[in-house]
């Protein structure tokens, strides 16, 4: 949604595929979706993630999980947070990631494509983890740890801790029973 550059999408597609192996068959870049005008809050100069999440949910078909990447600053009215890096259904099929505050230039730093990709990967993996039913993790280096600031994002890894990985596999696998 918005002006997300194609090279970043391609790089993120590769990183998400690696992060969720062997649970995903593949990752594709979908069509752009229009930003719902009602999501914009002019007094805050931000967009309400709750409204956008609902729009994306009603626009997708099939059983795939979707992460919508946005180039706008997000907040959430449902949890009364000043800003968020992302939001997802937990469990569910839809996740959002705002790239705005993940970009080093937001903080007055020089452009750094590698750092930007690393941050975007962490937050996309985090939000998609929620769609698989994972909650926030207490370990600060786990990708499922809540990020209250960009320093928290930078501190954690782009990988699940052992406990979260085990929960992820339990959520995403099933048992076949043969009756006779």
C-alpha positions as CSV (number, residue, x, y, z in Angstrom):
1,X,0.0,0.0,0.0
2,X,1.6,3.2,-1.1
3,X,5.0,3.8,-2.6
4,X,7.0,0.7,-1.6
5,X,9.9,0.1,-3.9
6,X,10.1,-3.1,-5.8
7,X,13.7,-4.1,-4.8
8,X,12.7,-4.0,-1.2
9,X,9.7,-6.2,-1.9
10,X,11.9,-8.7,-3.7
11,X,14.4,-8.7,-0.9
12,X,11.7,-9.1,1.8
13,X,10.1,-11.9,-0.2
14,X,13.4,-13.8,-0.1
15,X,13.9,-13.2,3.6
16,X,10.3,-14.2,4.6
17,X,10.6,-17.4,2.6
18,X,13.8,-18.2,4.5
19,X,12.3,-17.3,7.9
20,X,9.3,-19.6,7.5
21,X,11.0,-22.7,5.9
22,X,9.6,-25.4,5.9
23,X,6.2,-24.0,6.8
24,X,5.6,-22.1,3.6
25,X,5.6,-23.3,0.0
26,X,6.4,-19.9,-1.4
27,X,6.0,-16.1,-1.1
28,X,4.6,-13.9,-3.8
29,X,4.2,-10.2,-4.3
30,X,0.6,-9.3,-4.8
31,X,-1.1,-6.3,-6.3
32,X,-1.2,-3.0,-4.6
33,X,-4.3,-2.1,-2.6
34,X,-5.7,1.4,-2.2
35,X,-5.4,3.0,1.2
36,X,-8.8,3.5,2.7
37,X,-9.4,7.3,3.0
38,X,-11.1,6.8,6.4
39,X,-7.9,5.5,7.9
40,X,-6.1,8.8,7.7
41,X,-6.3,11.0,10.8
42,X,-5.2,14.5,9.7
43,X,-4.8,15.8,13.3
44,X,-2.3,13.0,14.1
45,X,-0.8,12.8,10.6
46,X,-1.0,9.1,10.9
47,X,-3.2,6.2,9.7
48,X,-5.4,3.9,11.8
49,X,-4.1,0.4,11.5
50,X,-7.4,-1.1,12.6
51,X,-9.2,0.4,9.5
52,X,-6.5,-0.7,7.2
53,X,-6.3,-4.2,8.6
54,X,-10.1,-4.6,8.1
55,X,-9.8,-3.3,4.4
56,X,-7.0,-5.8,3.6
57,X,-9.0,-8.7,5.3
58,X,-12.0,-8.0,3.1
59,X,-9.9,-7.7,-0.1
60,X,-8.0,-11.0,0.0
61,X,-9.3,-14.3,-1.1
62,X,-8.2,-17.9,-0.5
63,X,-6.4,-19.3,2.5
64,X,-3.1,-17.5,2.1
65,X,-1.5,-15.3,4.8
66,X,-1.0,-11.7,3.7
67,X,1.4,-9.1,5.0
68,X,0.6,-5.6,3.7
69,X,3.6,-3.2,3.6
70,X,2.8,0.4,4.0
71,X,4.9,3.6,3.6
72,X,2.8,5.5,6.1
73,X,3.0,6.0,9.9
74,X,0.5,3.9,11.8
75,X,-1.2,4.0,15.2
76,X,-4.0,1.9,16.5
77,X,-7.2,3.2,18.0
78,X,-8.2,-0.2,19.5
79,X,-5.1,-0.3,21.7
80,X,-4.5,3.4,22.1
81,X,-0.9,3.3,21.0
82,X,0.8,6.5,19.7
83,X,2.6,4.5,16.9
84,X,3.1,0.9,15.9
85,X,5.5,-0.8,13.6
86,X,2.8,-3.3,12.6
87,X,-0.3,-5.1,13.6
88,X,-1.8,-8.5,12.8
89,X,-4.7,-10.8,13.5
90,X,-3.7,-13.3,16.2
91,X,-4.4,-15.9,14.9
92,X,-5.5,-15.0,11.5
93,X,-4.5,-14.3,7.9
94,X,-3.6,-10.6,7.7
95,X,-0.7,-8.6,9.0
96,X,0.4,-5.0,8.4
97,X,3.9,-3.5,8.6
98,X,4.6,0.2,8.5
99,X,8.0,0.9,6.9
100,X,8.0,4.6,7.9
101,X,9.7,4.3,11.3
102,X,11.9,1.4,10.2
103,X,13.7,3.6,7.7
104,X,16.9,5.0,9.2
105,X,16.1,8.4,7.4
106,X,13.1,8.8,9.7
107,X,15.5,9.4,12.6
108,X,17.8,11.7,10.6
109,X,20.3,9.1,9.7
110,X,21.8,8.4,6.2
111,X,20.0,5.9,4.0
112,X,21.1,2.4,4.9
113,X,19.3,-0.2,2.7
114,X,20.8,-3.2,4.6
115,X,19.6,-1.9,8.0
116,X,16.2,-1.0,6.5
117,X,15.7,-4.5,5.1
118,X,16.8,-6.1,8.4
119,X,14.3,-4.0,10.3
120,X,11.5,-4.7,7.8
121,X,12.3,-8.4,7.9
122,X,12.1,-8.5,11.7
123,X,8.8,-6.8,11.8
124,X,7.3,-8.7,8.9
125,X,8.3,-12.0,10.5
126,X,7.0,-10.8,13.9
127,X,3.6,-9.8,12.5
128,X,3.3,-13.0,10.4
129,X,4.2,-14.9,13.6
130,X,1.0,-13.4,15.2
131,X,-1.1,-14.7,12.3
132,X,0.2,-18.2,13.3
133,X,-1.1,-17.6,16.8
134,X,2.2,-16.6,18.5
135,X,2.0,-14.0,21.2
136,X,4.8,-11.7,22.4
137,X,7.9,-13.4,23.8
138,X,9.7,-12.4,27.0
139,X,13.2,-13.0,25.4
140,X,14.5,-9.7,24.0
141,X,16.5,-11.3,21.2
142,X,13.5,-13.3,19.9
143,X,11.7,-11.9,16.8
144,X,8.4,-12.2,18.7
145,X,9.5,-9.8,21.5
146,X,7.4,-6.6,21.5
147,X,9.2,-3.6,20.1
148,X,8.3,-0.3,21.8
149,X,11.1,1.6,20.0
150,X,13.4,1.3,17.1
151,X,16.2,0.3,19.6
152,X,14.1,-2.8,20.5
153,X,13.7,-3.7,16.8
154,X,17.5,-3.4,16.4
155,X,18.2,-5.5,19.5
156,X,16.2,-8.5,18.5
157,X,17.1,-11.1,15.9
158,X,15.1,-11.9,12.8
159,X,14.6,-15.5,14.1
160,X,12.3,-17.2,16.5
161,X,13.7,-18.4,19.9
162,X,13.5,-22.2,20.5
163,X,10.2,-21.9,22.4
164,X,8.5,-19.7,19.8
165,X,9.7,-22.0,17.0
166,X,8.2,-25.0,18.7
167,X,4.9,-23.2,19.2
168,X,5.0,-22.1,15.5
169,X,5.4,-25.7,14.3
170,X,2.6,-26.9,16.6
171,X,0.3,-24.2,15.3
172,X,1.1,-24.9,11.6
173,X,1.1,-28.7,11.7
174,X,-1.7,-31.2,12.0
175,X,-2.1,-34.9,12.7
176,X,-3.7,-37.4,10.3
177,X,-5.7,-40.0,12.1
178,X,-6.6,-43.2,10.3
179,X,-9.7,-44.9,11.5
180,X,-10.6,-48.4,10.9
